[in-house]
Amino acid sequence: MHCRTSIGSHATRICIVLLQQIQPMDSPLAVERTAKLCQLCQLPTKQLFILTAGERMFSSVLRLETAFHELAQAFYQQCLKSIRARSIPNNFSNLIIRQQFKLAFISELRQDTHTALRHYKLAYQHCTECEIVDSEIFELRAVAGLLNYKICQLSFFHSAALEALAQQRRHNNTFFCLPPGSYPSPATASIEHLLWKGKQCSLFANLFERAVIGGLVAVSTQHPGMYLQAAAYYYRQANEAITALNTSQLTGSVYPSLDPLVPTTVFYGQRPWRAATEDGSLSDPETEKNAVIALELRCSPNHDRSIALLSSAMSQFKKYKCLRMQRYMMLLLSDEYFITGQYVKALQFASHLIWECRREGFMQPITTLLLRALVCAFRVADVKEFMTLSMQMLNLRSFPTFASITEQIMANIELIRQGFPPHVPIPNASISSAE
C-alpha cells in the first residue's frame, strides 16, 4: 500500500516477484494464499510471478522477461491512446510538434521504430512550416536539430543510408540558410547559429561513422570526413566571431550578480532567463540586458574542438584516399596550432606540407607555408629549420614574392653564422621583443 501511495496518480504498473527455494505445488492452500496476497496488494493474479531457485531459474527468468515486455507494451500502448485522444487545434504548431514527438518517442520505447520514424518526420515537417519569430528561433533550431538527429539515426538503423543523407541535406538547405536573427543580440545570435551548425554536422558525422562501423560501405565522395570538415569549418568561424566579439567588448564589463543563465529550463531549447516568465515570453529589460552580458562574457574560442574535428576529418580523408583533402586538413591544423601558440606542432605540419607540395610540383601554397614555418621556427628557436627555410626563400626564381625581404633573410643567416640571434624574420610579424 505504501508503494501505491508513493506512486500517486502516475500511470504505473505494479507486479510482485516471489523467490522460492522449492518448486511451487498446485495445492488448494497455495492457490488460496496466492489469491489472498493479490487481494491485499490489489493486483490481478497475472501480475504475481514466482521464481524458483535451482535448475529452472533460467527458464523462469525468461518467462518473467516476456511478461515484463508484455506489460511494458500494454503500458506504452495506453500512453499512445491517451496522447492521440487530446484534441489540438491545427493552428497550434508548437503543440502539434510536441504531440508528434511524444508519439514518436513512446513508439521508439515500444521498439516500433518505423512508426517512431514516421512521427519524427511529421514533427520535423511542422518545424519547417513554423512561423519564424526572432526571439524563438533558438528554440526552433534546437528542436529541429533533435528531430533531425532522430530521423537520421533511425534511417541508418533501418539500413536506409540514402534517406539519412537526403534528410541531412534537407536539414542543411532548410535551417542552415536561415538568418541567425538578432536576439538576444546580433553578435551572440550569429555565434550561436554557427555553433549550432557545427554541432549538427558533427552529430551527423558520428551517426554516419557508426553506420560504417556497422557495415555500411562509404565512398570517397560521401563519407563521415566531409561532415567533420564542415563541422570544423563552422567551429572555426565561430571562434573568429568570438575573438572579434571579445576584442570589441567594452572593458570593465561585470558579470551579473544574479546569474541569468542558472535557472533550470522547463522546455528543450528554452532560454534559462525566460523559464520563469509566463508562456516563455521575454523577461524584463534589465534581465534581458544581464543575459546578453552573461552570454558575451562566457563566450570563449574553443580551438581544441576545432583541432579534434580537423584531426578526425584528416583520418577519414586518409582512410578514403582523398589525399588532397587530407593535406588541406593538415594546413588548417597548422593554422589552428599557430593560433593557439603550439608552434612546434604548427611547424611540423607546415614542414611536412612543404615537402609534399614540392614532391607533387604543387608550388602555389608553398609561399604561404614557408612564411608560416619560418615564423614558427623563429618562435621555437629551431636553428636548423630556420636556416633551411631561409635558404629556400632565397630562391627568387621559384618565389619572387620574397624579393622584398631578401636582405632581412640574408642578414639573419649572417647573424646565426656569427652566433647571434636573428631579428624578426618578417617585418610585419606580430612578435614582441620579449619573444
C-alpha positions in Angstrom: 0.0 0.0 0.0 2.9 2.4 0.8 4.2 1.8 -2.7 0.8 2.7 -4.3 0.6 5.8 -2.1 4.1 7.0 -3.1 3.3 6.5 -6.8 0.1 8.6 -6.6 -1.7 9.2 -9.8 1.1 8.1 -12.1 0.1 5.5 -14.6 2.4 2.8 -13.3 2.1 -1.0 -13.4 3.0 -2.9 -10.3 3.9 -6.5 -10.1 5.3 -8.8 -7.4 8.1 -11.3 -7.9 8.5 -14.1 -5.2 11.7 -16.1 -4.9 11.3 -19.6 -3.6 13.7 -22.4 -2.9 11.3 -25.2 -3.8 9.0 -25.8 -6.8 5.5 -24.4 -6.0 2.8 -27.1 -5.9 -0.7 -26.7 -7.3 -2.3 -27.3 -4.0 -5.6 -25.6 -2.8 -3.6 -23.9 0.0 -1.1 -22.4 -2.4 -3.9 -21.1 -4.7 -5.7 -19.6 -1.6 -2.5 -17.8 -0.4 -1.8 -16.5 -3.9 -5.3 -15.1 -4.2 -5.1 -13.5 -0.7 -1.7 -11.9 -1.5 -3.1 -10.5 -4.7 -6.2 -9.2 -2.9 -4.1 -7.5 -0.2 -1.9 -5.8 -2.8 -4.9 -5.0 -5.1 -3.2 -6.8 -8.0 -4.6 -9.3 -10.6 -3.1 -12.7 -10.3 -1.3 -12.4 -13.6 0.9 -9.7 -12.1 2.3 -12.1 -9.5 5.4 -14.1 -10.6 7.1 -16.9 -8.8 10.8 -17.7 -9.4 12.2 -20.9 -8.2 15.9 -21.1 -7.4 17.7 -24.0 -8.9 17.9 -25.6 -12.3 14.7 -24.0 -13.6 15.8 -20.5 -12.6 16.9 -19.5 -16.2 13.6 -20.6 -17.8 11.7 -18.7 -15.1 13.7 -15.6 -15.7 12.9 -15.8 -19.5 9.2 -16.1 -18.7 9.5 -13.1 -16.4 11.2 -11.1 -19.1 8.5 -11.9 -21.6 5.8 -10.9 -19.1 7.5 -7.6 -18.3 7.8 -6.9 -22.0 4.1 -7.5 -22.5 3.3 -5.3 -19.5 5.5 -2.5 -20.9 4.0 -2.9 -24.4 0.5 -2.6 -22.9 1.5 0.4 -20.8 3.1 2.3 -23.8 0.1 1.5 -26.0 -2.2 3.1 -23.4 0.1 6.1 -23.3 -0.2 6.4 -27.1 -4.0 6.2 -26.9 -4.1 8.9 -24.3 -1.8 11.3 -26.3 -3.8 10.7 -29.5 -7.1 11.4 -27.7 -6.0 15.0 -26.9 -7.6 17.5 -29.3 -5.1 20.1 -30.6 -6.1 22.9 -33.0 -4.4 22.8 -36.3 -3.0 26.3 -35.9 -1.1 25.5 -32.8 2.1 24.2 -34.4 4.1 24.1 -31.2 1.6 21.7 -29.6 1.4 19.6 -32.8 5.2 19.2 -32.8 5.2 18.3 -29.1 2.4 15.7 -29.7 4.2 14.2 -32.7 7.4 14.0 -30.7 5.7 12.2 -27.8 4.1 9.7 -30.1 7.5 9.1 -31.8 9.4 8.8 -28.5 6.9 6.3 -27.0 6.7 4.3 -30.2 10.5 4.1 -30.0 10.3 2.8 -26.4 7.8 0.2 -27.7 10.5 -0.8 -30.2 8.2 0.2 -33.1 10.9 2.2 -34.8 9.1 2.5 -38.2 6.1 4.3 -36.5 8.5 6.4 -34.5 10.3 7.5 -37.6 7.0 8.5 -39.3 6.1 10.7 -36.3 9.6 12.2 -36.1 9.3 13.1 -39.8 5.8 14.7 -39.2 7.2 16.7 -36.3 10.1 17.9 -38.4 7.8 18.9 -41.3 5.8 21.1 -38.9 9.1 22.7 -37.7 9.9 23.6 -41.3 6.4 25.2 -41.6 6.6 27.2 -38.4 6.5 31.0 -38.5 10.0 32.2 -37.6 10.0 34.6 -34.7 13.3 36.2 -33.9 13.0 35.6 -30.1 12.0 31.9 -30.6 14.5 30.9 -33.4 17.0 29.4 -30.9 14.4 27.0 -29.5 13.1 26.2 -33.0 16.6 25.3 -34.1 17.2 23.2 -31.0 14.0 21.2 -31.6 14.6 20.8 -35.3 18.2 19.6 -34.6 16.9 17.0 -32.2 14.3 15.7 -34.6 16.8 15.6 -37.5 19.2 13.6 -35.3 16.4 11.0 -34.5 15.3 10.8 -38.2 18.9 10.2 -39.4 19.6 7.8 -36.5 16.5 5.6 -37.3 17.2 5.8 -41.0 20.6 4.4 -40.6 19.2 1.8 -38.2 16.7 0.7 -40.9 19.7 0.4 -43.4 18.3 3.4 -45.3 21.5 5.4 -45.6 20.3 7.3 -48.7 17.3 8.6 -46.7 19.6 9.7 -43.9 21.8 11.6 -46.3 18.8 13.2 -48.0 17.4 14.2 -44.6 20.7 15.9 -43.7 20.8 17.7 -47.0 17.2 18.9 -46.4 18.2 20.0 -42.9 21.1 21.9 -44.3 19.0 23.6 -47.0 16.2 24.5 -44.6 17.8 25.7 -41.4 21.4 26.4 -42.2 20.5 29.1 -44.7 18.1 30.9 -42.3 19.4 34.3 -41.0 20.8 33.9 -37.4 18.5 36.6 -36.1 19.3 39.4 -33.7 18.1 38.1 -30.3 19.4 38.4 -27.6 22.0 40.4 -29.6 23.2 40.3 -33.2 26.7 39.1 -32.2 25.6 36.3 -29.8 22.9 35.2 -32.2 25.4 34.8 -35.0 27.8 32.9 -32.8 25.0 30.6 -31.5 24.0 29.9 -35.1 27.5 29.0 -36.2 28.0 26.7 -33.1 24.6 25.1 -33.8 25.5 24.3 -37.4 28.9 22.9 -36.3 27.1 20.6 -33.8 24.6 19.4 -36.4 27.4 18.4 -38.8 29.4 16.8 -36.0 26.4 14.7 -34.8 25.6 13.5 -38.3 29.2 12.6 -38.9 29.2 10.5 -35.7 26.0 8.7 -36.9 27.5 8.1 -40.3 30.7 6.7 -38.8 28.7 4.4 -36.5 26.8 3.1 -39.5 30.1 2.5 -41.4 31.4 0.5 -38.4 28.2 -1.4 -38.5 28.8 -2.5 -42.1 27.7 0.4 -44.3 30.0 1.0 -47.3 31.1 4.6 -47.7 32.9 6.0 -50.8 35.3 8.8 -51.4 32.6 11.2 -52.5 30.3 10.6 -49.5 31.8 9.7 -46.1 32.0 11.0 -42.5 35.0 13.1 -43.1 33.1 15.5 -45.3 30.7 16.3 -42.4 33.6 16.5 -39.9 35.2 19.0 -42.2 32.0 21.1 -42.3 31.7 21.0 -38.5 35.3 22.2 -38.2 34.6 25.0 -40.6 31.6 26.3 -38.6 33.5 26.0 -35.3 36.5 27.9 -36.8 34.1 30.6 -38.0 32.5 30.7 -34.5 36.0 31.1 -32.9 36.7 34.0 -35.2 33.4 35.7 -34.4 34.0 35.1 -30.6 37.5 36.6 -30.9 36.1 39.6 -32.7 33.4 40.0 -30.0 35.9 39.8 -27.2 38.1 42.4 -28.9 35.2 44.8 -29.3 33.7 44.3 -25.8 33.9 47.3 -23.5 36.5 46.9 -20.8 35.1 46.8 -17.3 32.0 44.7 -18.1 31.0 42.9 -14.9 29.2 39.5 -14.8 25.7 40.0 -13.3 25.3 39.2 -9.6 22.1 37.2 -10.3 23.3 34.8 -13.0 20.5 34.8 -15.6 21.9 31.5 -17.1 21.4 29.5 -13.9 17.6 28.8 -13.7 16.6 25.4 -14.8 14.7 25.3 -18.1 11.3 23.7 -18.5 11.4 23.0 -22.2 14.1 21.8 -24.5 15.9 24.7 -26.1 14.4 27.3 -23.8 16.4 30.3 -22.7 17.2 30.0 -18.9 16.3 33.6 -18.0 12.9 33.2 -19.6 11.9 29.9 -17.8 10.0 31.7 -15.1 8.1 34.1 -17.4 4.5 33.5 -18.4 4.3 31.5 -21.7 8.0 31.8 -22.1 7.8 35.4 -23.2 10.5 38.0 -22.9 11.8 38.9 -19.4 12.0 42.4 -18.1 14.5 44.7 -19.9 17.1 44.5 -17.0 17.1 40.7 -17.1 17.4 40.6 -20.9 20.3 43.1 -20.7 22.1 41.0 -18.0 21.5 37.9 -20.1 23.3 39.4 -23.1 26.2 40.5 -20.8 26.5 37.0 -19.3 26.4 35.3 -22.7 29.1 37.6 -24.1 31.4 37.2 -21.1 31.0 33.4 -21.2 32.0 33.3 -24.9 35.5 32.0 -25.4 37.0 30.4 -28.5 37.1 26.6 -28.5 40.2 25.8 -30.6 40.5 22.3 -29.0 37.2 21.4 -30.5 38.3 22.6 -34.0 41.6 20.7 -33.7 39.8 17.5 -32.7 37.3 17.8 -35.6 40.1 18.5 -38.1 42.2 15.6 -36.9 39.2 13.2 -37.2 38.4 14.6 -40.7 42.0 14.1 -41.7 41.9 10.5 -40.6 38.7 9.9 -42.6 40.1 11.6 -45.8 43.2 9.4 -45.4 41.0 6.3 -45.0 39.1 7.0 -48.2 42.3 8.0 -50.1 41.4 11.7 -50.6 45.0 12.8 -50.3 44.5 16.5 -51.4 41.7 16.9 -48.8 43.9 15.2 -46.2 46.7 17.8 -46.8 44.1 20.6 -46.7 43.1 19.4 -43.2 46.8 19.4 -42.3 47.0 23.0 -43.5 44.0 24.0 -41.3 45.5 22.1 -38.4 48.7 24.1 -38.8 46.7 27.3 -38.7 44.9 26.2 -35.5 48.1 25.2 -33.7 49.6 28.5 -34.7 46.7 30.5 -33.4 46.8 28.6 -30.0 50.6 29.1 -29.7 51.5 25.4 -30.3 54.3 26.4 -32.7 56.2 23.1 -32.6 53.1 21.2 -34.0 52.4 24.0 -36.4 56.0 23.8 -37.7 55.8 20.0 -38.1 52.6 20.2 -40.2 53.9 23.1 -42.3 57.2 21.5 -43.0 55.6 18.2 -44.0 53.2 20.1 -46.3 56.1 21.9 -48.0 57.8 18.6 -48.7 54.5 17.1 -50.0 53.8 20.1 -52.3 57.4 20.0 -53.7 57.1 16.3 -54.3 53.9 16.8 -56.4 55.1 20.0 -58.1 52.3 22.0 -56.5 54.1 25.2 -55.8 51.2 27.7 -55.2 50.7 27.1 -51.5 54.4 26.8 -50.6 54.9 30.6 -50.3 52.4 30.8 -47.5 53.7 27.7 -45.9 57.3 28.9 -45.9 56.3 32.2 -44.2 54.3 30.3 -41.6 57.0 27.8 -41.0 59.7 30.5 -40.7 57.8 32.3 -38.0 57.2 29.1 -36.1 60.9 28.1 -36.3 61.9 31.6 -35.1 59.4 31.3 -32.1 60.7 27.9 -31.0 64.3 28.7 -31.7 64.8 25.8 -34.1 68.0 26.9 -35.8 68.2 24.0 -38.3 64.7 24.6 -39.6 65.1 28.4 -39.6 68.3 28.1 -41.8 66.7 25.5 -44.1 63.6 27.6 -44.6 65.6 30.8 -45.1 67.7 29.2 -47.8 64.6 28.0 -49.6 63.1 31.5 -49.5 66.2 33.0 -51.2 65.3 31.1 -54.4 63.7 34.1 -56.0 63.1 32.2 -59.3 60.6 30.0 -57.6 59.4 32.6 -55.0 59.7 36.1 -56.5 57.4 37.5 -53.8 60.2 37.2 -51.2 62.3 39.8 -53.0 61.2 42.5 -50.6 62.6 40.6 -47.6 65.7 39.1 -49.2 68.1 41.5 -47.3 66.4 40.7 -44.0 66.7 36.9 -44.6 70.4 37.2 -45.6 71.1 39.4 -42.5 69.5 36.8 -40.2 71.6 34.0 -41.8 74.8 36.0 -41.2 73.8 36.7 -37.6 73.3 33.0 -37.0 76.6 32.2 -38.6 78.3 34.6 -36.2 76.5 33.1 -33.2 74.0 35.9 -32.6 70.2 35.5 -32.5 68.4 36.6 -35.7 66.0 39.6 -36.0 62.3 39.2 -36.5 62.2 37.2 -39.8 59.2 39.1 -41.3 58.8 42.8 -40.7 55.0 42.8 -40.1 55.0 39.6 -37.9 53.3 40.3 -34.6 56.2 39.2 -32.4 57.0 41.1 -29.2 60.6 42.0 -28.2 60.4 39.5 -25.3 59.5 36.7 -27.6 
